[in-house]
């Protein structure tokens, strides 16, 4: 059987940047379940320590932990160990993909976690209030290096996978390439419905809203600033709990807000999801699909989210919770929540049918059936 090499920037099973870490782990696990011992893994050395190698970025335009040295290591590994299919879980290593296709006899499949150039543009649109010249130059270079790498990646890859129809459309718009298949965010089922789980919220009679997200990511910071300024001051009997890495920076900003609590990192999300009245996802920028939306569906939660939060999820908003795109809509939706109704059967069933691990395995099986038969 053909050998497949899965190349990831994150050690599989970690959540350095939470959404991408979960997505990469799910992809690898799905491929490993199909290919067994014929699926091999290569993680970028020291990614957690050197996710941005400044000299490589500035002088050689490598991005997301990549370097010319690592490229040479990967190419040598492919040649020496004779891999037939290379699977790369992002679209930002354009120089690597070009080198693989130039020097090795193998096919390359890339999975676009986002269309990164579009995501960067979306994020930067929310930062135009700053007119600092140096920041402007940094942003211009950031956009260019992302576009350059993604353009090379999509040009040289044999097959491209995307998350949803929007990303497929954006892929074609910027690079003139078509997606082979859309594979949405899928998660391993962690819902146990364990009645012995202790309720972590001090007042179960309140509307306990939950937000989960790393607070070193600009769209999440924007979301919580929006809640702080435009929503929470105008609600009653409501409390917002924020869970996520690097949320310490919010303590000083929110310490005077009585109905917002910063929890930070936790060992297990299950009790917080289980007993939350609703999950709130006020995301206005970014790209791809939101892991936190699939996670809330998995736990059977009511979800109050923006159009961006629900992007790629073809569900009935009114049954899953509510679609809210401004402060008034969030406030109105919160007012209609029933504090004692914390489980949403529609959300749970939607996850099982559309975003479970088995769904991902089925989609990858259809792709690799052709690959493994040597019909590329």
C-alpha positions as CSV (number, residue, x, y, z in Angstrom):
1,X,0.0,0.0,0.0
2,X,1.1,3.6,-0.6
3,X,2.7,5.5,2.2
4,X,1.2,8.7,3.4
5,X,3.1,11.4,5.3
6,X,1.0,13.8,7.3
7,X,2.8,17.1,7.9
8,X,1.5,19.4,10.7
9,X,2.8,22.5,12.3
10,X,1.4,21.4,15.7
11,X,2.2,18.3,17.7
12,X,-1.0,16.3,17.1
13,X,-3.1,16.3,20.3
14,X,-2.0,19.7,21.4
15,X,-4.1,22.9,21.3
16,X,-1.5,25.6,20.9
17,X,-3.9,27.7,18.9
18,X,-7.0,26.0,20.0
19,X,-9.1,25.8,16.8
20,X,-6.3,24.8,14.5
21,X,-4.9,22.3,17.0
22,X,-8.2,20.5,17.3
23,X,-8.8,20.5,13.5
24,X,-5.3,19.0,12.8
25,X,-5.7,16.3,15.4
26,X,-9.1,15.3,14.0
27,X,-7.7,15.2,10.4
28,X,-4.8,13.0,11.5
29,X,-7.0,10.7,13.5
30,X,-9.4,10.2,10.6
31,X,-6.5,9.4,8.2
32,X,-4.9,7.1,10.7
33,X,-8.2,5.2,11.2
34,X,-8.4,4.7,7.4
35,X,-4.7,4.0,6.6
36,X,-3.5,2.4,9.8
37,X,0.3,1.9,9.9
38,X,0.7,3.4,6.4
39,X,-0.1,6.9,7.7
40,X,3.1,8.6,9.1
41,X,3.3,11.9,11.0
42,X,5.9,14.7,10.8
43,X,5.6,17.7,13.2
44,X,7.5,20.9,12.5
45,X,10.4,20.9,15.0
46,X,10.1,23.5,17.8
47,X,7.0,25.0,16.4
48,X,5.7,26.0,19.8
49,X,8.9,27.8,20.5
50,X,9.6,29.3,17.1
51,X,6.2,29.6,15.4
52,X,7.6,32.7,13.7
53,X,11.3,32.4,12.9
54,X,12.0,36.1,12.3
55,X,15.0,35.7,9.9
56,X,13.2,33.2,7.8
57,X,10.1,35.4,7.6
58,X,11.9,38.6,6.8
59,X,14.6,37.4,4.5
60,X,13.2,34.2,3.0
61,X,9.5,34.7,3.3
62,X,8.9,31.4,5.1
63,X,5.9,31.5,7.4
64,X,4.2,29.6,10.3
65,X,7.3,28.0,11.7
66,X,8.7,26.9,8.3
67,X,12.4,27.4,7.3
68,X,14.7,26.4,4.5
69,X,16.4,24.0,6.8
70,X,13.1,22.3,7.7
71,X,12.1,22.2,4.1
72,X,15.4,20.3,3.2
73,X,14.7,17.9,6.1
74,X,11.2,17.1,4.8
75,X,12.3,16.7,1.2
76,X,15.1,14.4,2.3
77,X,12.7,12.4,4.4
78,X,10.3,12.0,1.5
79,X,13.0,10.8,-0.8
80,X,14.7,8.4,1.7
81,X,11.5,6.9,3.1
82,X,9.7,6.9,-0.3
83,X,6.3,8.5,0.6
84,X,3.8,8.5,-2.2
85,X,1.2,11.0,-0.8
86,X,2.0,14.1,1.2
87,X,-0.8,15.6,3.2
88,X,-0.3,19.1,4.6
89,X,-2.8,20.6,7.0
90,X,-2.5,24.2,6.0
91,X,-2.0,26.5,3.0
92,X,0.8,28.6,4.3
93,X,3.9,26.6,3.3
94,X,4.0,27.5,-0.4
95,X,7.7,27.3,-0.7
96,X,7.8,23.8,0.8
97,X,5.1,22.5,-1.5
98,X,6.8,23.9,-4.5
99,X,10.0,22.2,-3.5
100,X,8.3,18.9,-2.9
101,X,6.7,18.9,-6.3
102,X,9.9,20.0,-7.9
103,X,12.2,17.5,-6.3
104,X,10.1,14.5,-5.3
105,X,7.9,12.0,-7.2
106,X,4.7,12.2,-5.0
107,X,1.3,13.8,-4.9
108,X,0.5,16.7,-2.5
109,X,-2.9,17.2,-0.8
110,X,-3.4,20.4,1.2
111,X,-6.2,21.2,3.6
112,X,-7.1,24.9,3.9
113,X,-8.0,25.5,7.5
114,X,-9.0,28.9,6.1
115,X,-8.3,30.8,2.9
116,X,-5.6,32.6,4.9
117,X,-5.3,35.7,2.7
118,X,-9.1,36.4,3.1
119,X,-8.9,35.7,6.8
120,X,-6.1,38.2,7.2
121,X,-7.9,40.9,5.2
122,X,-11.0,40.3,7.4
123,X,-9.0,40.7,10.6
124,X,-7.2,43.8,9.4
125,X,-10.4,45.5,8.4
126,X,-11.2,45.8,12.2
127,X,-7.8,47.5,12.9
128,X,-8.0,50.5,10.6
129,X,-8.6,52.8,13.5
130,X,-4.8,52.7,14.1
131,X,-3.0,55.0,11.6
132,X,0.5,54.3,12.9
133,X,2.8,54.1,9.9
134,X,4.9,51.3,11.2
135,X,1.9,49.1,12.0
136,X,0.6,49.9,8.5
137,X,3.8,48.6,6.9
138,X,3.8,45.5,9.1
139,X,0.3,44.7,8.0
140,X,1.1,45.2,4.3
141,X,4.1,42.8,4.6
142,X,1.9,40.3,6.5
143,X,-0.7,40.4,3.8
144,X,2.0,40.0,1.1
145,X,3.8,37.0,2.7
146,X,0.5,35.2,3.3
147,X,-0.7,35.7,-0.3
148,X,2.7,34.7,-1.7
149,X,2.8,31.4,0.3
150,X,-0.8,30.6,-0.3
151,X,-0.5,31.3,-4.0
152,X,2.4,28.9,-4.3
153,X,0.7,26.3,-2.2
154,X,-2.5,26.3,-4.3
155,X,-0.5,26.4,-7.5
156,X,1.6,23.3,-6.8
157,X,-0.7,21.2,-4.8
158,X,-2.4,18.3,-6.6
159,X,-5.6,18.4,-4.6
160,X,-7.0,21.1,-2.4
161,X,-9.6,20.5,0.4
162,X,-11.6,23.3,2.0
163,X,-14.0,23.6,5.0
164,X,-17.1,25.1,3.3
165,X,-18.6,26.6,0.3
166,X,-17.5,30.1,1.2
167,X,-13.9,29.0,1.4
168,X,-14.2,27.2,-1.9
169,X,-15.6,30.3,-3.6
170,X,-12.8,32.5,-2.1
171,X,-10.2,30.0,-3.1
172,X,-11.3,30.3,-6.7
173,X,-11.7,34.1,-6.5
174,X,-8.1,34.7,-5.4
175,X,-6.2,31.8,-6.9
176,X,-8.4,30.4,-9.7
177,X,-8.4,26.9,-8.1
178,X,-11.2,24.6,-7.3
179,X,-11.7,22.6,-4.1
180,X,-11.8,18.8,-4.5
181,X,-14.1,18.5,-1.6
182,X,-15.5,20.4,1.4
183,X,-14.8,18.7,4.7
184,X,-16.5,20.7,7.5
185,X,-15.2,20.9,11.1
186,X,-15.8,17.6,12.8
187,X,-15.1,16.7,16.4
188,X,-14.6,13.5,18.4
189,X,-17.7,13.1,20.6
190,X,-16.9,14.1,24.2
191,X,-20.4,14.5,25.4
192,X,-21.2,12.0,28.2
193,X,-24.5,13.3,29.7
194,X,-23.0,12.4,33.1
195,X,-25.5,13.4,35.8
196,X,-22.7,13.4,38.4
197,X,-20.9,16.3,36.9
198,X,-20.8,19.2,39.3
199,X,-22.3,22.5,38.3
200,X,-19.5,25.1,38.1
201,X,-21.8,28.1,38.0
202,X,-22.5,29.6,41.4
203,X,-26.0,30.7,40.5
204,X,-27.9,28.1,38.4
205,X,-31.0,30.4,38.4
206,X,-29.3,33.0,36.3
207,X,-28.8,33.0,32.5
208,X,-25.2,31.7,32.5
209,X,-23.6,32.5,29.1
210,X,-20.4,30.8,28.1
211,X,-17.7,32.0,25.7
212,X,-14.8,29.8,24.8
213,X,-11.8,31.1,22.9
214,X,-8.1,31.9,23.2
215,X,-7.7,35.6,24.1
216,X,-4.5,36.2,22.1
217,X,-6.6,35.9,18.9
218,X,-7.9,39.3,17.6
219,X,-11.5,38.1,16.6
220,X,-12.0,36.7,20.1
221,X,-10.8,39.9,21.8
222,X,-13.1,42.0,19.6
223,X,-16.0,39.7,20.5
224,X,-15.5,40.1,24.2
225,X,-15.0,43.9,24.0
226,X,-18.3,44.0,22.1
227,X,-20.0,42.0,24.9
228,X,-18.5,44.2,27.6
229,X,-19.5,47.5,26.0
230,X,-22.6,46.8,24.0
231,X,-24.5,43.8,25.4
232,X,-23.8,42.8,29.1
233,X,-24.6,46.3,30.6
234,X,-28.1,46.0,29.1
235,X,-29.0,42.6,30.3
236,X,-30.6,41.5,33.6
237,X,-30.2,38.2,35.6
238,X,-27.4,37.3,33.2
239,X,-23.7,36.4,33.7
240,X,-21.0,35.9,31.1
241,X,-18.2,33.4,31.8
242,X,-15.1,33.5,29.6
243,X,-12.8,30.5,29.2
244,X,-9.6,30.4,27.2
245,X,-5.9,30.6,27.0
246,X,-4.2,33.9,27.7
247,X,-7.3,35.4,29.1
248,X,-5.3,37.0,31.9
249,X,-5.0,40.1,29.9
250,X,-8.8,40.7,30.3
251,X,-8.7,40.8,34.1
252,X,-7.9,44.5,34.4
253,X,-10.2,45.5,31.6
254,X,-13.2,43.6,33.1
255,X,-12.5,43.7,36.8
256,X,-15.2,46.4,37.4
257,X,-17.9,44.5,35.4
258,X,-20.1,42.7,37.8
259,X,-21.7,40.3,35.4
260,X,-18.6,39.1,33.6
261,X,-16.2,36.5,35.0
262,X,-12.8,35.5,33.5
263,X,-12.2,31.9,34.3
264,X,-9.0,31.3,32.1
265,X,-7.8,27.9,31.3
266,X,-9.6,24.8,32.7
267,X,-8.8,21.1,32.8
268,X,-12.1,20.1,31.3
269,X,-14.7,22.1,29.4
270,X,-17.4,19.5,30.0
271,X,-19.0,20.9,33.2
272,X,-19.0,24.5,31.8
273,X,-20.7,23.4,28.6
274,X,-23.0,21.0,30.3
275,X,-24.5,23.6,32.7
276,X,-24.3,26.7,30.5
277,X,-27.7,28.2,29.7
278,X,-26.4,29.1,26.3
279,X,-23.1,29.5,24.4
280,X,-22.5,33.0,22.9
281,X,-20.3,33.4,19.8
282,X,-20.2,37.1,18.8
283,X,-17.5,36.7,16.2
284,X,-17.4,39.3,13.4
285,X,-14.1,38.6,11.6
286,X,-11.9,35.7,10.6
287,X,-12.4,32.9,8.2
288,X,-13.0,29.1,7.8
289,X,-15.4,27.6,10.4
290,X,-15.5,28.1,14.1
291,X,-14.5,25.1,16.2
292,X,-16.4,26.6,19.1
293,X,-19.6,26.3,17.2
294,X,-19.2,22.6,16.5
295,X,-18.2,22.1,20.2
296,X,-21.4,23.8,21.4
297,X,-23.5,21.7,19.0
298,X,-21.7,18.6,20.3
299,X,-22.8,19.4,23.9
300,X,-26.3,20.1,22.9
301,X,-26.3,23.8,23.6
302,X,-28.4,26.8,22.6
303,X,-26.1,29.1,20.6
304,X,-26.4,32.8,20.1
305,X,-24.0,33.6,17.2
306,X,-23.3,35.9,14.4
307,X,-23.4,35.0,10.7
308,X,-19.6,34.5,10.9
309,X,-20.0,32.2,13.9
310,X,-22.4,30.0,11.9
311,X,-20.5,30.1,8.6
312,X,-20.4,26.6,7.1
313,X,-23.1,25.3,9.5
314,X,-26.3,24.7,7.4
315,X,-28.7,24.6,10.4
316,X,-31.9,26.2,11.4
317,X,-30.8,29.2,13.5
318,X,-34.1,29.4,15.4
319,X,-33.9,25.8,16.5
320,X,-30.2,25.9,17.4
321,X,-30.6,29.3,19.2
322,X,-30.5,32.6,17.4
323,X,-28.7,34.4,14.7
324,X,-27.6,37.8,16.1
325,X,-25.5,40.3,14.1
326,X,-25.7,43.4,16.3
327,X,-26.1,44.3,20.0
328,X,-29.9,44.7,19.9
329,X,-30.3,41.3,18.4
330,X,-28.1,39.7,21.1
331,X,-29.9,41.5,23.9
332,X,-33.3,40.4,22.6
333,X,-32.2,36.8,22.2
334,X,-30.7,36.8,25.7
335,X,-34.0,38.1,27.1
336,X,-35.9,35.2,25.5
337,X,-33.7,32.5,27.1
338,X,-35.2,30.2,29.7
339,X,-32.7,29.7,32.5
340,X,-33.9,26.2,33.3
341,X,-33.7,24.9,29.7
342,X,-30.0,24.1,29.2
343,X,-30.1,21.2,26.7
344,X,-31.0,21.5,23.0
345,X,-31.8,18.2,21.3
346,X,-31.7,19.8,17.9
347,X,-28.1,21.0,18.3
348,X,-27.0,17.6,19.5
349,X,-28.6,15.7,16.6
350,X,-27.2,18.2,14.1
351,X,-23.7,17.5,15.4
352,X,-24.1,13.8,15.1
353,X,-25.4,13.9,11.6
354,X,-23.0,16.5,10.2
355,X,-20.0,17.2,12.4
356,X,-19.0,14.0,14.1
357,X,-15.8,12.0,13.6
358,X,-17.6,9.4,11.5
359,X,-18.6,12.1,9.0
360,X,-14.9,13.1,8.6
361,X,-13.8,9.5,8.2
362,X,-16.4,8.9,5.5
363,X,-15.3,11.9,3.5
364,X,-11.6,11.1,3.7
365,X,-12.3,7.5,2.8
366,X,-13.8,8.6,-0.5
367,X,-10.8,10.8,-1.3
368,X,-8.1,8.2,-0.4
369,X,-9.8,5.3,-2.1
370,X,-8.8,6.8,-5.4
371,X,-5.3,7.8,-4.1
372,X,-4.5,4.4,-2.7
373,X,-5.6,2.6,-5.9
374,X,-2.9,4.6,-7.7
375,X,-5.3,6.5,-10.0
376,X,-4.1,10.0,-9.3
